[in-house]
Amino acid sequence: MYNAIENFVGLVSGFLYTYWLVFALILCGLYLSFRTGFIQLRFLKDAIFVLREKSQKEHISPFGALMVSTASRVGIGNIVGVAVAIARSRHGLSPKRSSLSSH
C-alpha cells in the first residue's frame, strides 16, 4: 500500500513540476504583466536610478536594503549552501561527481 501511494505522489509531483507548473507560472506572469501595464519595464529606469543613489551617513543605501531584503527572502541557509558547494569544487558538484565537469 505504501509503495502505491509513493508511486502516485511521485507521478503527480513529476507531472506538476515538469509540465503544469511551468505553464501556470508563464501564464500567470503574462496575465499580471498585462494587467499592470508591464510596470516592471515602465519603472526599470526609476529602479536603477534609486539603486544607484548614494547613502547618507546614518542610513543604509538603497542597494544595501535590496540585498538585505533579498537575503531575508531567499534565506541565509540557501546562500551559504551555494557558497559552500561552489567553494568545495569548481562547479558546485560534490567530489564524487567532479569527474562529470572535466570536459
FIKOLZA-1660 file (N, C-alpha, C; in steps of 0.1 Angstrom, whole numbers, plus 5000, padded with zeros to 4 digits):
% residues 103
   i   px   py   pz ch aa at
   1 5008 4988 5000  A  M  N
   1 5000 5000 5000  A  M CA
   1 5009 5013 5000  A  M  C
   2 5019 5012 5008  A  Y  N
   2 5028 5024 5009  A  Y CA
   2 5035 5026 4996  A  Y  C
   3 5039 5016 4989  A  N  N
   3 5045 5018 4976  A  N CA
   3 5036 5024 4965  A  N  C
   4 5023 5020 4966  A  A  N
   4 5013 5025 4957  A  A CA
   4 5011 5040 4959  A  A  C
   5 5011 5044 4972  A  I  N
   5 5009 5059 4975  A  I CA
   5 5021 5066 4971  A  I  C
   6 5033 5060 4974  A  E  N
   6 5046 5067 4970  A  E CA
   6 5047 5069 4955  A  E  C
   7 5043 5059 4947  A  N  N
   7 5043 5059 4933  A  N CA
   7 5033 5070 4927  A  N  C
   8 5021 5070 4933  A  F  N
   8 5011 5080 4929  A  F CA
   8 5016 5094 4932  A  F  C
   9 5021 5097 4944  A  V  N
   9 5026 5110 4947  A  V CA
   9 5038 5114 4938  A  V  C
  10 5047 5105 4935  A  G  N
  10 5058 5107 4926  A  G CA
  10 5053 5110 4912  A  G  C
  11 5043 5103 4907  A  L  N
  11 5037 5106 4894  A  L CA
  11 5031 5120 4893  A  L  C
  12 5022 5123 4903  A  V  N
  12 5016 5136 4904  A  V CA
  12 5026 5147 4905  A  V  C
  13 5036 5145 4914  A  S  N
  13 5046 5155 4916  A  S CA
  13 5054 5157 4903  A  S  C
  14 5058 5147 4896  A  G  N
  14 5065 5148 4884  A  G CA
  14 5058 5155 4873  A  G  C
  15 5044 5153 4872  A  F  N
  15 5036 5160 4862  A  F CA
  15 5035 5175 4866  A  F  C
  16 5032 5178 4878  A  L  N
  16 5030 5192 4882  A  L CA
  16 5043 5200 4881  A  L  C
  17 5054 5194 4884  A  Y  N
  17 5067 5202 4884  A  Y CA
  17 5073 5202 4871  A  Y  C
  18 5069 5194 4861  A  T  N
  18 5075 5195 4848  A  T CA
  18 5067 5201 4838  A  T  C
  19 5054 5199 4838  A  Y  N
  19 5045 5205 4828  A  Y CA
  19 5036 5216 4833  A  Y  C
  20 5027 5213 4842  A  W  N
  20 5017 5222 4846  A  W CA
  20 5023 5234 4853  A  W  C
  21 5032 5233 4862  A  L  N
  21 5037 5244 4869  A  L CA
  21 5044 5254 4860  A  L  C
  22 5052 5249 4851  A  V  N
  22 5059 5259 4842  A  V CA
  22 5049 5266 4834  A  V  C
  23 5039 5260 4828  A  F  N
  23 5028 5266 4821  A  F CA
  23 5021 5276 4829  A  F  C
  24 5017 5272 4841  A  A  N
  24 5010 5281 4850  A  A CA
  24 5018 5293 4854  A  A  C
  25 5031 5292 4857  A  L  N
  25 5039 5303 4860  A  L CA
  25 5040 5313 4848  A  L  C
  26 5042 5308 4837  A  I  N
  26 5043 5317 4825  A  I CA
  26 5030 5324 4822  A  I  C
  27 5019 5317 4823  A  L  N
  27 5006 5322 4821  A  L CA
  27 5003 5333 4831  A  L  C
  28 5006 5330 4844  A  C  N
  28 5003 5340 4855  A  C CA
  28 5012 5352 4853  A  C  C
  29 5025 5350 4849  A  G  N
  29 5033 5362 4847  A  G CA
  29 5029 5371 4836  A  G  C
  30 5024 5364 4825  A  L  N
  30 5019 5372 4814  A  L CA
  30 5006 5380 4818  A  L  C
  31 4997 5373 4825  A  Y  N
  31 4985 5379 4829  A  Y CA
  31 4987 5391 4838  A  Y  C
  32 4996 5389 4848  A  L  N
  32 4999 5401 4857  A  L CA
  32 5006 5412 4850  A  L  C
  33 5015 5408 4840  A  S  N
  33 5022 5419 4832  A  S CA
  33 5012 5427 4824  A  S  C
  34 5002 5421 4818  A  F  N
  34 4993 5428 4810  A  F CA
  34 4983 5437 4819  A  F  C
  35 4979 5431 4831  A  R  N
  35 4970 5438 4840  A  R CA
  35 4977 5450 4846  A  R  C
  36 4990 5449 4848  A  T  N
  36 4997 5461 4855  A  T CA
  36 5003 5470 4844  A  T  C
  37 5001 5467 4832  A  G  N
  37 5007 5475 4821  A  G CA
  37 5022 5474 4820  A  G  C
  38 5027 5462 4822  A  F  N
  38 5042 5460 4822  A  F CA
  38 5049 5470 4831  A  F  C
  39 5045 5471 4843  A  I  N
  39 5051 5480 4853  A  I CA
  39 5066 5477 4855  A  I  C
  40 5069 5464 4854  A  Q  N
  40 5084 5461 4856  A  Q CA
  40 5092 5467 4845  A  Q  C
  41 5087 5469 4833  A  L  N
  41 5095 5476 4823  A  L CA
  41 5094 5491 4823  A  L  C
  42 5082 5496 4827  A  R  N
  42 5080 5510 4827  A  R CA
  42 5088 5517 4838  A  R  C
  43 5090 5510 4849  A  F  N
  43 5097 5517 4860  A  F CA
  43 5111 5511 4862  A  F  C
  44 5116 5505 4852  A  L  N
  44 5130 5499 4853  A  L CA
  44 5140 5510 4854  A  L  C
  45 5139 5521 4846  A  K  N
  45 5148 5532 4847  A  K CA
  45 5148 5538 4861  A  K  C
  46 5136 5540 4867  A  D  N
  46 5135 5546 4880  A  D CA
  46 5141 5536 4891  A  D  C
  47 5139 5523 4889  A  A  N
  47 5145 5514 4899  A  A CA
  47 5160 5514 4898  A  A  C
  48 5166 5515 4886  A  I  N
  48 5181 5516 4885  A  I CA
  48 5186 5529 4891  A  I  C
  49 5178 5540 4889  A  F  N
  49 5182 5553 4895  A  F CA
  49 5182 5552 4910  A  F  C
  50 5172 5546 4916  A  V  N
  50 5171 5545 4930  A  V CA
  50 5183 5536 4936  A  V  C
  51 5186 5526 4929  A  L  N
  51 5196 5517 4934  A  L CA
  51 5210 5523 4933  A  L  C
  52 5212 5533 4925  A  R  N
  52 5225 5539 4923  A  R CA
  52 5227 5551 4932  A  R  C
  53 5216 5555 4940  A  E  N
  53 5217 5567 4949  A  E CA
  53 5228 5564 4960  A  E  C
  54 5234 5574 4964  A  K  N
  54 5244 5573 4975  A  K CA
  54 5237 5574 4988  A  K  C
  55 5242 5566 4998  A  S  N
  55 5236 5566 5011  A  S CA
  55 5241 5577 5019  A  S  C
  56 5233 5581 5029  A  Q  N
  56 5238 5591 5039  A  Q CA
  56 5245 5584 5050  A  Q  C
  57 5252 5591 5059  A  K  N
  57 5260 5585 5069  A  K CA
  57 5252 5576 5079  A  K  C
  58 5240 5581 5082  A  E  N
  58 5232 5574 5092  A  E CA
  58 5222 5563 5087  A  E  C
  59 5221 5562 5073  A  H  N
  59 5211 5554 5067  A  H CA
  59 5218 5543 5059  A  H  C
  60 5211 5532 5056  A  I  N
  60 5215 5522 5047  A  I CA
  60 5213 5526 5033  A  I  C
  61 5222 5522 5024  A  S  N
  61 5220 5526 5010  A  S CA
  61 5208 5518 5004  A  S  C
  62 5202 5523 4993  A  P  N
  62 5191 5515 4987  A  P CA
  62 5196 5502 4982  A  P  C
  63 5208 5501 4977  A  F  N
  63 5213 5488 4973  A  F CA
  63 5215 5478 4985  A  F  C
  64 5220 5483 4996  A  G  N
  64 5221 5475 5008  A  G CA
  64 5207 5470 5013  A  G  C
  65 5197 5479 5012  A  A  N
  65 5184 5475 5016  A  A CA
  65 5178 5464 5007  A  A  C
  66 5181 5465 4994  A  L  N
  66 5177 5455 4985  A  L CA
  66 5184 5441 4988  A  L  C
  67 5197 5442 4991  A  M  N
  67 5204 5429 4994  A  M CA
  67 5199 5423 5007  A  M  C
  68 5196 5431 5017  A  V  N
  68 5191 5426 5030  A  V CA
  68 5177 5420 5027  A  V  C
  69 5169 5426 5019  A  S  N
  69 5155 5421 5016  A  S CA
  69 5156 5408 5009  A  S  C
  70 5165 5407 4999  A  T  N
  70 5167 5395 4991  A  T CA
  70 5172 5384 5000  A  T  C
  71 5182 5387 5009  A  A  N
  71 5187 5377 5018  A  A CA
  71 5177 5371 5027  A  A  C
  72 5168 5380 5032  A  S  N
  72 5158 5375 5042  A  S CA
  72 5147 5367 5034  A  S  C
  73 5145 5370 5022  A  R  N
  73 5135 5362 5014  A  R CA
  73 5141 5349 5010  A  R  C
  74 5153 5349 5005  A  V  N
  74 5159 5337 5000  A  V CA
  74 5163 5328 5011  A  V  C
  75 5168 5334 5022  A  G  N
  75 5173 5326 5033  A  G CA
  75 5188 5325 5033  A  G  C
  76 5194 5328 5044  A  I  N
  76 5208 5327 5046  A  I CA
  76 5213 5313 5044  A  I  C
  77 5205 5303 5047  A  G  N
  77 5209 5289 5045  A  G CA
  77 5211 5286 5031  A  G  C
  78 5203 5291 5022  A  N  N
  78 5205 5288 5008  A  N CA
  78 5217 5295 5002  A  N  C
  79 5219 5307 5007  A  I  N
  79 5231 5314 5002  A  I CA
  79 5244 5308 5006  A  I  C
  80 5244 5304 5019  A  V  N
  80 5256 5297 5024  A  V CA
  80 5258 5283 5018  A  V  C
  81 5247 5276 5015  A  G  N
  81 5248 5263 5009  A  G CA
  81 5254 5264 4995  A  G  C
  82 5250 5273 4987  A  V  N
  82 5255 5275 4974  A  V CA
  82 5270 5279 4975  A  V  C
  83 5273 5288 4984  A  A  N
  83 5287 5293 4985  A  A CA
  83 5296 5281 4989  A  A  C
  84 5292 5273 4998  A  V  N
  84 5300 5261 5002  A  V CA
  84 5301 5251 4991  A  V  C
  85 5290 5249 4984  A  A  N
  85 5291 5240 4973  A  A CA
  85 5301 5244 4962  A  A  C
  86 5300 5257 4959  A  I  N
  86 5310 5263 4949  A  I CA
  86 5324 5263 4954  A  I  C
  87 5326 5265 4967  A  A  N
  87 5339 5266 4973  A  A CA
  87 5345 5252 4973  A  A  C
  88 5337 5241 4975  A  R  N
  88 5342 5228 4976  A  R CA
  88 5347 5222 4963  A  R  C
  89 5341 5226 4953  A  S  N
  89 5345 5221 4939  A  S CA
  89 5343 5232 4929  A  S  C
  90 5349 5230 4918  A  R  N
  90 5349 5241 4908  A  R CA
  90 5335 5245 4903  A  R  C
  91 5326 5235 4901  A  H  N
  91 5313 5239 4896  A  H CA
  91 5302 5236 4906  A  H  C
  92 5305 5235 4918  A  G  N
  92 5295 5232 4928  A  G CA
  92 5291 5218 4929  A  G  C
  93 5298 5209 4923  A  L  N
  93 5295 5195 4923  A  L CA
  93 5302 5188 4935  A  L  C
  94 5297 5177 4940  A  S  N
  94 5304 5170 4951  A  S CA
  94 5316 5164 4945  A  S  C
  95 5326 5160 4953  A  P  N
  95 5338 5154 4948  A  P CA
  95 5336 5141 4940  A  P  C
  96 5326 5134 4944  A  K  N
  96 5323 5121 4937  A  K CA
  96 5319 5124 4922  A  K  C
  97 5312 5135 4920  A  R  N
  97 5307 5139 4907  A  R CA
  97 5316 5148 4899  A  R  C
  98 5327 5152 4905  A  S  N
  98 5335 5162 4899  A  S CA
  98 5341 5157 4885  A  S  C
  99 5342 5144 4883  A  S  N
  99 5346 5139 4870  A  S CA
  99 5337 5143 4859  A  S  C
 100 5324 5146 4862  A  L  N
 100 5315 5150 4852  A  L CA
 100 5318 5163 4846  A  L  C
 101 5325 5172 4854  A  S  N
 101 5327 5185 4850  A  S CA
 101 5340 5186 4841  A  S  C
 102 5348 5176 4841  A  S  N
 102 5361 5177 4833  A  S CA
 102 5358 5173 4818  A  S  C
 103 5358 5183 4810  A  H  N
 103 5355 5180 4796  A  H CA
 103 5367 5177 4787  A  H  C
% end
